[in-house]
Amino acid sequence: MRKAVSFVLGVAFLAGVVSGCSGPGPGNRPGRPVTRMDPSRPGEVAGLGIESQDLGEVADKMLRSILDTPVIAEAEVAPTVVLLPVENNTRFPVNKDIFLSLIKARLNSEAKGKVRFLAREEMEAIKQEREMKRSGEYDYDPTKQAAKLRGGDYFLTGRLEGMSHRGTAGASDYVLYTFKLIDAETSEEVWEDYAEMKKEGLDDVVYR
């Protein structure tokens, strides 16, 4: 009996040792648990680059500035706007188009129809839909048969510029954000505004 008990205890001990040596499983990895953060506030994992709180701050300033400019605020008919790519001249591989995406979404949400955007990125699907309607395959409102695709009144675009410095005490990065509205007929820049940010410290964050 004693031999049987000793054998069982020995097997259990070895199983525990083997389990301990194998390390934690995929669902039990050690470290800081995932935390849902407020994107408007800096997180514990922060660096010198362009982060979510910077995006929100810049987009908010541009939103208010665009709505205050006379060509928008005093327009009798809501102007149409076409988005052009944003140019990124900083050292950070940021998704530059996210700035215009947020500005556009917030204008559509908060501008109460004072600005209308043209979905040029969906142009192929729009043209195909129009052809199917006019060929008789799809039914549609006949009063819109002569309707033409809308042209843009203004182009909205921007640029990110940066300066970086390195030293024994750490690093420093300055980023200038500029955005502008361009008259699509005359090429006149009817509005422009900017935001600037500077960060210093020891930067060990990898940006992707």
TAJO-V868565 format. One record per pair of residues at least 24 apart in sequence whose C-alpha atoms are under 8 Angstrom apart, sorted by the first residue. I is the first residue (numbers start at 1). J is the second residue. Records with the same first field share a line. If there is no record, write none. Layout:
I = J ; J
This chain:
45 = 205
46 = 205
47 = 202 ; 203 ; 204 ; 205
48 = 172 ; 173 ; 199 ; 200 ; 201 ; 203 ; 205
49 = 92 ; 173 ; 207
50 = 92 ; 94
55 = 99
56 = 102
58 = 177 ; 195
59 = 99 ; 100 ; 102 ; 103
60 = 103
61 = 195
62 = 103 ; 179 ; 193 ; 194
63 = 103 ; 106 ; 107
65 = 193
66 = 191
67 = 111 ; 114
69 = 191
71 = 190
72 = 114 ; 115
73 = 114
77 = 114
78 = 113 ; 114 ; 115 ; 116
79 = 114 ; 115 ; 116 ; 152 ; 153 ; 154
80 = 115 ; 116 ; 117 ; 118 ; 151 ; 152 ; 153 ; 154
81 = 115 ; 116 ; 117 ; 118 ; 152 ; 153 ; 154 ; 155 ; 156
82 = 117 ; 118 ; 119 ; 120 ; 152 ; 153 ; 154 ; 155 ; 156
83 = 117 ; 155 ; 156 ; 157
84 = 155 ; 156 ; 157
85 = 157 ; 158
86 = 157 ; 158 ; 159 ; 160
87 = 158 ; 159 ; 160
88 = 159 ; 160 ; 161
89 = 159 ; 160 ; 161 ; 162
90 = 160 ; 161 ; 162 ; 163 ; 175
91 = 162
92 = 207
93 = 207 ; 208
94 = 207 ; 208
100 = 157
118 = 150 ; 152
152 = 184
153 = 183 ; 184 ; 185
154 = 181 ; 182 ; 183 ; 184
155 = 181 ; 182 ; 183 ; 184
156 = 180 ; 181 ; 182
157 = 181
169 = 201 ; 202
170 = 200 ; 201 ; 202 ; 203
171 = 200 ; 201 ; 202 ; 203
172 = 198 ; 199 ; 200 ; 201
173 = 198 ; 199 ; 200
174 = 198 ; 199
